[in-house]
Amino acid sequence: MPPTSPRSIVFRGGLLVTQDPKRRVVRGDLRVEGGRITSVGDVGKAPAEEEVDASGFAIVPGFVNAHTHVAMSLLRGIADDRELAGFLETLFAVDAHRTEADVEAGARAGIAEMLLSGTTSFLDLYYFEDAVARAVEALGIRGFLGWAILDPELTTQKGVPVDNARAFIERWKGHALVSPLVAPQGVYVCGKETWLRAREVAQSAKTLVHYHLSETRREVHEHQAKTGRRPVVWLEEIGFLGPQSVAAHTVWLTGEEIGLLAKREVGIAHCPSSNLKLASGGVAPVVELRAAGATVGLGTDSVASNNSLSMLREMHIAGLVQKNQRWDATVLSAQELLDLATIDGARLLGRAADLGSLEVGKQADFSLFGLDHPTLFPARPEAIVSHLAYSAADEAIDSVYVGGVPVVRHRSLARADWASIRRDGETAAEALWSARPK
């Protein structure tokens, strides 16, 4: 279990980027008690167990990374500059050699990278998720962890993947930082029965469902040739689409499919860097999805296809791509980009009442950005949201809190030693890189 936070902490005089319904940016104090925010603005002079001089910092809600494969941090750079088919060939060959131990080593390294770049919650899709869950609890981040599901005849997992997911959920439900869930891989490896069993498990256990959807033209066209339907329409017809689910990518959609996803309250994890680097073609219709009423969050995907887990970088790229593609500099404003990375990401997870903003009653998940950092200059309140979306560097983050507990202090991990994480990761990576196709 994570260590308990002090009963009360007051952060004095910070620039509070609240992300509340009015999107206020105010200079003031933030009070935390028992891991939750109890006052925003003027908290008075009531004593606290700990006081932090935050006058030189912007306090920003923790970022929500809405799609990752965090344990793949060991594979950064292993399949660069290849089309998706070649990229997957390499990844599948390496995956066949993965062990639970190296998944945990990779997860620890990836979580360290996320915490140091201001991410306090992430949504994951992989296997050996028990190992990822252990890394989550050790480093103190919030992990929404989806056990990967495929048709039984297509998997290398021992046993039936849907049953493995059900057992994983049973093992980890009720943990403070771990939220287990079910994660069908995609239409290319999951048939109707697998999709419906996944939905059944999720509904029974009251968890999210997370999956890849319409990432490439090839995926869409091959599924259409096989079933006569595009993936979104097919999932609707078999009775799968519905709320409490998050679809990653959704690059290749028709107007009808956009309407279906919005109508069925399917959340969308937009992953621009990964789609650009793998040359998926096209641009995900984020503007149209939002206009239709769908909730859209922002994800990095894995470092094998993005090469970074930085949500600051992802915001920047997401904004530039949408503006350029539409010849319209007004779409996806800086404020909307910050929304994608915070409150909208929390909404995707079904946790908007608990995460994503600095509001009374919410979990104390936030980062302290040093206002003296060059990438935040000039540090004016009216420009801070723009700086976060377009210029801020990860190195501007001084400290990170999850549930009022410091997980990063002065650019160092508070609950783990990077040198040991790096050493274990390099040992695990050696075997995996040796297994890659030459």
C-alpha positions in Angstrom: 0.0 0.0 0.0 1.2 3.6 -0.7 2.4 5.6 2.3 -0.2 7.8 3.8 0.2 11.5 3.1 0.3 14.1 6.0 -3.1 14.9 7.3 -2.6 18.4 5.9 -0.4 20.2 3.5 -0.7 23.8 2.3 0.9 25.0 -0.9 1.3 28.8 -0.5 1.0 31.3 -3.2 1.1 29.1 -6.3 -0.2 29.9 -9.7 -3.2 27.4 -9.7 -4.1 26.1 -13.2 -7.4 24.7 -11.8 -9.0 23.2 -14.9 -12.3 23.7 -13.0 -15.5 24.3 -15.0 -14.5 28.0 -15.4 -10.9 27.0 -16.3 -9.7 29.5 -13.7 -6.0 30.4 -13.4 -5.5 32.1 -10.1 -2.7 33.0 -7.7 -3.4 31.5 -4.3 -3.0 28.6 -1.9 -3.9 24.9 -2.2 -4.8 22.9 0.9 -4.6 19.1 1.0 -5.9 16.9 3.8 -5.8 13.1 3.8 -4.8 13.0 0.1 -7.7 15.2 -1.1 -8.0 18.9 -2.0 -9.9 20.7 0.7 -9.4 24.4 -0.4 -8.4 26.2 -3.6 -7.5 29.9 -3.4 -7.3 31.6 -0.1 -7.0 28.9 2.6 -6.4 31.3 5.4 -3.7 31.0 8.1 -4.9 27.7 9.6 -1.8 25.6 10.5 -0.9 22.5 8.5 1.5 19.7 9.2 3.5 20.7 6.2 3.7 24.0 4.3 5.3 24.4 0.8 6.3 27.8 -0.6 4.8 27.5 -4.1 5.2 31.1 -5.1 7.7 30.2 -7.8 5.5 27.4 -9.3 2.5 26.7 -11.4 0.4 23.9 -9.9 -1.1 21.9 -12.7 -3.5 18.9 -12.5 -1.7 15.6 -13.1 -1.8 14.4 -16.8 -3.9 11.4 -17.8 -2.2 9.2 -20.4 -5.2 7.6 -22.1 -3.3 4.8 -24.0 0.0 3.1 -23.3 1.8 -0.2 -23.3 4.1 1.0 -20.6 6.2 -2.2 -20.2 7.5 -1.7 -23.8 9.9 1.0 -22.5 12.6 -1.6 -23.0 11.9 -1.5 -26.7 12.4 2.2 -27.5 14.1 2.4 -30.9 13.9 -1.3 -31.6 11.8 -1.0 -34.8 12.2 2.6 -36.0 11.5 3.9 -39.5 9.4 0.9 -40.6 5.9 0.7 -41.9 3.4 -0.9 -39.6 3.7 -4.4 -41.0 7.5 -4.4 -40.5 7.2 -2.8 -37.1 4.7 -5.4 -35.9 6.8 -8.2 -37.3 9.7 -7.1 -35.0 7.5 -6.5 -32.0 5.7 -9.9 -32.3 9.1 -11.7 -32.6 10.4 -10.0 -29.5 7.2 -10.4 -27.5 7.5 -14.2 -27.8 10.5 -14.0 -25.5 9.0 -11.7 -22.9 8.9 -12.8 -19.3 6.9 -11.4 -16.4 10.1 -10.2 -14.8 11.1 -8.1 -17.8 7.6 -6.8 -18.1 7.9 -5.5 -14.6 11.4 -4.0 -15.3 10.0 -2.3 -18.4 6.9 -1.0 -16.5 9.1 0.5 -13.7 11.2 2.4 -16.3 8.1 3.6 -18.2 6.3 4.7 -15.0 9.4 6.6 -13.9 9.4 8.4 -17.2 5.7 9.3 -16.9 6.0 10.6 -13.4 9.0 12.7 -14.2 6.9 14.3 -17.0 3.8 15.0 -14.9 1.6 12.0 -15.7 -0.2 10.8 -12.6 -2.7 8.3 -14.2 -2.4 6.1 -17.2 -4.5 3.6 -19.1 -2.6 0.5 -20.2 -3.1 -2.5 -22.5 -0.7 -5.5 -22.3 -0.3 -8.9 -20.7 1.5 -9.9 -17.5 -0.4 -7.0 -16.0 0.2 -8.2 -12.5 3.8 -7.2 -13.1 2.7 -3.7 -14.2 0.4 -3.5 -11.2 3.3 -4.2 -8.8 5.3 -1.4 -10.5 2.3 0.9 -10.2 2.2 0.4 -6.4 5.9 0.6 -6.0 6.3 4.0 -7.7 3.0 5.5 -6.7 1.2 6.3 -9.9 -2.4 5.5 -10.7 -2.7 2.6 -13.2 -5.8 1.6 -15.1 -4.6 -1.7 -16.3 -6.2 -3.7 -19.1 -5.3 -7.4 -19.6 -4.9 -8.0 -23.3 -7.5 -10.4 -24.8 -7.3 -12.3 -28.1 -9.0 -15.3 -29.5 -7.6 -18.4 -27.7 -6.2 -19.8 -30.9 -4.2 -16.7 -31.7 -2.5 -16.0 -28.3 0.7 -17.1 -26.7 -0.9 -16.7 -23.2 -1.4 -19.8 -21.1 -5.1 -20.5 -20.7 -8.0 -18.6 -22.2 -7.2 -14.8 -22.4 -10.8 -13.7 -21.3 -10.5 -16.0 -18.2 -7.0 -14.6 -17.5 -8.5 -11.1 -17.6 -11.3 -12.1 -15.2 -8.8 -13.6 -12.8 -6.6 -10.5 -13.0 -9.5 -8.2 -12.1 -10.4 -10.4 -9.1 -6.8 -10.2 -7.9 -6.5 -6.4 -8.0 -9.9 -5.0 -7.5 -10.1 -2.7 -4.5 -6.4 -1.6 -4.6 -6.0 2.1 -4.1 -3.7 2.8 -7.1 -4.6 -0.1 -9.4 -7.8 -0.2 -11.4 -7.9 -3.6 -13.3 -9.9 -3.9 -16.5 -10.4 -5.9 -19.7 -8.7 -5.1 -23.0 -9.6 -6.8 -26.3 -6.7 -6.2 -28.6 -8.6 -5.4 -31.8 -10.9 -6.7 -34.5 -8.0 -8.3 -36.3 -7.4 -10.9 -33.4 -10.8 -10.9 -31.7 -13.9 -12.6 -33.1 -17.5 -11.9 -32.0 -17.5 -14.3 -29.1 -14.3 -12.8 -27.7 -15.7 -9.3 -27.9 -18.9 -10.2 -26.2 -17.3 -12.2 -23.5 -15.0 -9.2 -22.8 -18.0 -6.9 -22.5 -19.7 -9.5 -20.2 -16.6 -9.6 -17.9 -16.4 -5.8 -17.8 -20.1 -5.4 -17.0 -20.0 -8.1 -14.3 -16.9 -6.6 -12.6 -18.0 -3.0 -13.3 -14.7 -2.1 -15.1 -13.7 -0.3 -18.2 -13.1 -1.9 -21.6 -10.1 -0.7 -23.6 -9.2 -1.6 -27.1 -7.6 -0.6 -30.4 -10.0 0.5 -33.2 -9.7 1.6 -36.8 -6.0 2.5 -36.5 -5.1 1.8 -40.2 -6.8 1.6 -43.6 -5.6 -2.0 -43.8 -7.3 -3.0 -40.6 -10.5 -1.4 -41.8 -10.4 -2.8 -45.3 -9.5 -6.3 -44.3 -12.3 -6.4 -41.7 -14.8 -5.0 -44.2 -13.7 -7.7 -46.7 -14.1 -10.4 -44.1 -17.4 -9.3 -42.5 -19.0 -6.9 -45.0 -18.9 -4.2 -42.3 -16.4 -1.5 -41.1 -15.1 -2.2 -37.6 -17.3 0.4 -35.7 -20.5 -0.6 -37.5 -19.7 -4.3 -36.9 -19.1 -3.8 -33.2 -22.4 -1.9 -33.0 -24.2 -4.7 -34.8 -22.9 -7.5 -32.5 -23.9 -5.5 -29.5 -20.5 -4.5 -28.1 -20.4 -0.7 -28.3 -21.4 1.2 -25.2 -20.3 3.4 -22.3 -17.5 2.6 -20.0 -15.2 1.8 -22.9 -12.2 3.6 -24.4 -11.1 3.1 -28.1 -7.6 3.9 -29.0 -6.6 5.6 -32.3 -9.9 5.8 -34.4 -8.0 7.3 -37.3 -10.1 5.9 -40.1 -13.7 6.7 -39.4 -16.7 7.7 -41.5 -19.3 10.2 -40.5 -21.7 7.4 -39.6 -19.0 5.8 -37.3 -18.3 9.1 -35.6 -22.0 9.4 -34.8 -22.2 5.8 -33.5 -19.2 6.2 -31.2 -20.6 9.5 -29.8 -24.1 8.0 -29.4 -22.8 5.0 -27.6 -20.7 7.1 -25.3 -17.4 5.4 -26.3 -14.4 7.4 -25.2 -11.6 8.1 -27.6 -7.8 7.9 -26.9 -6.1 10.1 -29.5 -2.5 9.1 -30.2 -1.1 11.5 -32.8 2.7 10.9 -32.4 2.4 7.1 -32.8 0.0 7.4 -35.8 2.4 9.9 -37.5 5.5 7.9 -36.9 4.0 4.7 -38.2 2.6 6.6 -41.2 -0.9 5.4 -40.6 -2.0 8.1 -43.0 -4.9 10.5 -42.5 -5.5 12.4 -39.3 -7.9 11.2 -36.6 -11.1 13.2 -36.7 -10.7 14.6 -33.2 -12.6 17.9 -34.0 -15.5 16.0 -35.5 -15.6 13.5 -32.6 -15.7 16.3 -30.1 -18.4 18.2 -32.1 -20.5 15.0 -32.1 -20.3 14.9 -28.3 -17.6 12.2 -27.8 -15.1 12.5 -25.0 -11.6 12.5 -26.4 -8.4 12.1 -24.3 -4.8 12.0 -25.3 -2.4 9.0 -25.2 1.2 8.4 -26.1 0.9 4.8 -27.1 4.2 2.9 -26.4 7.7 4.2 -26.8 8.3 1.6 -29.5 6.0 3.6 -31.8 6.1 7.1 -30.3 9.4 7.1 -28.7 8.3 9.2 -25.8 5.8 9.1 -22.9 5.7 12.9 -22.5 2.2 14.3 -22.4 3.6 17.8 -22.9 5.0 16.7 -26.2 1.8 14.9 -27.2 -0.3 18.0 -26.6 2.0 20.1 -28.8 1.9 17.6 -31.6 -1.9 17.0 -31.4 -2.5 20.7 -31.7 -0.2 21.3 -34.7 -1.4 18.4 -36.6 -5.1 19.3 -36.4 -4.5 23.0 -37.2 -2.3 22.2 -40.2 -4.6 19.4 -41.6 -7.6 21.8 -41.5 -5.9 25.0 -42.5 -7.4 26.5 -39.4 -5.2 27.9 -36.6 -8.3 28.1 -34.2 -9.0 24.4 -33.9 -7.9 22.6 -30.7 -6.9 25.7 -28.8 -4.3 25.6 -26.1 -7.1 25.3 -23.5 -8.7 22.4 -25.4 -5.3 20.6 -25.6 -4.8 20.9 -21.8 -8.4 19.6 -21.4 -7.5 16.5 -23.4 -4.6 15.8 -21.2 -6.3 16.4 -17.9 -10.1 16.6 -17.2 -11.2 14.9 -20.5 -8.7 12.1 -19.8 -10.3 11.7 -16.3 -13.7 11.7 -17.9 -12.6 8.8 -20.2 -11.7 6.8 -17.1 -15.0 7.5 -15.5 -13.2 9.5 -12.8 -14.0 13.1 -13.6 -15.5 13.5 -10.1 -12.2 12.4 -8.6 -9.4 13.4 -11.0 -8.3 15.9 -13.7 -8.6 19.3 -12.0 -7.8 21.2 -8.8 -11.2 21.2 -7.1 -12.4 20.7 -3.5 -13.0 17.0 -2.9 -10.8 15.7 -5.7 -7.6 13.6 -5.3 -4.5 15.7 -4.8 -2.8 14.7 -8.1 -0.8 17.5 -9.5 2.6 18.8 -10.6 4.7 21.8 -9.6 6.1 23.5 -12.7 9.0 25.9 -12.0 8.0 29.3 -13.4 11.7 30.2 -13.7 12.3 27.6 -16.4 13.2 29.1 -19.8 10.3 27.2 -21.6 7.8 29.0 -19.3 9.1 32.5 -19.9 7.5 35.0 -19.8 5.7 33.4 -16.8 2.5 35.4 -17.1 -0.8 34.0 -15.7 -2.6 34.7 -19.0 0.0 32.7 -20.9 0.5 29.7 -18.7 -2.0 27.5 -20.5 -0.4 28.3 -23.8 3.0 27.6 -22.5 1.9 24.2 -21.2 0.4 23.3 -24.6 3.1 24.6 -26.8 6.4 25.1 -25.2 6.9 23.6 -21.7 9.6 21.0 -21.3 9.4 18.0 -19.0 12.4 19.4 -17.1 10.3 22.4 -16.0 8.5 19.9 -13.6 10.0 20.1 -10.1 7.7 17.9 -8.0 4.7 15.6 -8.6 2.1 14.5 -6.1 -0.4 11.6 -6.3 -3.1 11.5 -3.6 -1.1 14.1 -1.7 2.0 11.9 -1.6 5.2 13.2 -3.3 6.3 10.8 -6.0 8.8 13.2 -7.6 10.8 15.8 -5.5 13.1 18.2 -7.2 13.4 16.1 -10.4 14.1 12.9 -8.5 11.8 9.9 -7.9 10.7 9.9 -4.3 9.8 6.2 -4.0 12.4 4.5 -6.2 16.0 4.8 -7.3 16.4 5.5 -11.1 19.9 3.9 -11.1 18.5 0.6 -10.0 15.5 0.8 -12.4 17.9 1.6 -15.2 20.2 -1.3 -14.3 17.4 -3.8 -14.1 15.9 -2.5 -17.3 19.1 -2.7 -19.2 19.6 -6.3 -18.2 16.1 -7.2 -19.3 16.5 -5.3 -22.6 19.7 -7.1 -23.5 17.8 -10.4 -24.1 14.9 -8.8 -25.9 17.1 -6.9 -28.3 19.1 -10.0 -29.0 15.8 -11.7 -30.1 14.9 -9.1 -32.7 14.9 -10.2 -36.3 18.1 -9.3 -38.1 
